[in-house]
Amino acid sequence: MKVCVLKVDNDKVNLDELAKGIDVGRTVRGWEMPKHAEPGDLAVWYASNPSQSYVAWGWVAGVPEPGFRGSPRRYIGPVAGMRSIKPMARMEVAGARGFNHDPDSVVSQPQTVPDRMAGAFLRALGLDPELLEAISVEVAAVLRS
């Protein structure tokens, strides 16, 4: 299971789309994500300025397709099981974990948390990495069938 960090722009349209997805439990039109995301990977949403907080999570539910906003180099894919989390400040989560820790550098594209940091990253968000890994296998199997 990879952990993909998806971005939420601080504009009404993007925030409304995230809220609607959480309400219905899945993305409405898909979301920009890393090219190599796979069904069963975990998706975590990061809200940019001013909050700079992690705010939601769910399961990648399909293979991302190229063409987000007309660019063949940007990918979009579906996410299911969307849930909000208690907002966690980026710098609090980053701490000594190394992921996204530079206060002056926030990447605007979706990212994949390096495997060596994924467990600590998820624990910092209040999520259980071992439980999520076990569920990921089941989610991926269901989505493939």
C-alpha positions, -999 to 999 in steps of 0.1 A, spaced: 0 0 0 13 34 -10 2 66 8 -7 93 -17 -11 129 -6 -37 147 -27 -40 185 -26 -70 207 -19 -66 242 -32 -79 269 -8 -107 280 -31 -145 275 -27 -149 251 -57 -122 227 -45 -132 228 -9 -169 223 -18 -159 193 -40 -140 178 -11 -169 183 13 -193 168 -12 -170 138 -16 -169 133 21 -207 135 23 -212 108 -3 -181 88 6 -163 90 -27 -149 115 -51 -175 130 -74 -153 135 -105 -121 119 -94 -91 137 -80 -56 146 -92 -32 119 -79 2 104 -86 5 85 -119 15 53 -102 -13 52 -76 -31 18 -76 -65 6 -63 -61 -1 -26 -36 27 -20 -44 52 7 -52 88 -3 -48 116 23 -59 151 15 -38 181 23 -54 215 24 -30 243 13 -28 279 26 -39 292 49 -46 260 69 -18 238 57 -35 208 73 -42 172 65 -80 169 65 -94 137 50 -85 102 37 -99 74 16 -89 45 -7 -77 49 -43 -105 31 -62 -92 29 -97 -62 34 -120 -55 71 -126 -59 83 -161 -40 111 -179 -56 143 -188 -63 162 -156 -70 198 -166 -61 189 -202 -25 179 -194 -14 144 -204 13 146 -176 -13 151 -149 -35 122 -137 -69 119 -122 -85 89 -104 -114 79 -82 -112 76 -44 -138 57 -23 -144 55 14 -137 92 19 -137 103 55 -127 135 72 -101 135 100 -93 160 127 -72 186 108 -35 180 115 -11 208 108 16 199 82 45 210 103 31 190 133 28 159 112 62 165 95 81 168 128 111 145 126 94 123 100 110 142 71 80 142 48 70 176 36 90 192 65 104 223 48 82 252 59 90 272 28 85 244 3 50 229 -3 47 209 -35 15 218 -54 13 184 -71 1 152 -55 29 132 -39 36 97 -26 49 94 9 82 74 9 76 39 22 102 44 50 81 73 63 46 60 57 40 43 91 51 73 111 32 97 88 -1 77 93 4 74 131 9 112 133 -25 116 116 -40 93 142 -44 64 117 -32 28 124 -8 18 96 -9 -19 104 -47 -20 103 -48 1 71 -23 -22 54 -45 -52 61 -76 -34 49 -57 -22 18 -52 -58 7 -90 -64 10 -99 -32 -7 -76 -39 -36 -90 -74 -40 -126 -61 -41 -117 -33 -65 -100 -58 -89 -130 -81 -90 
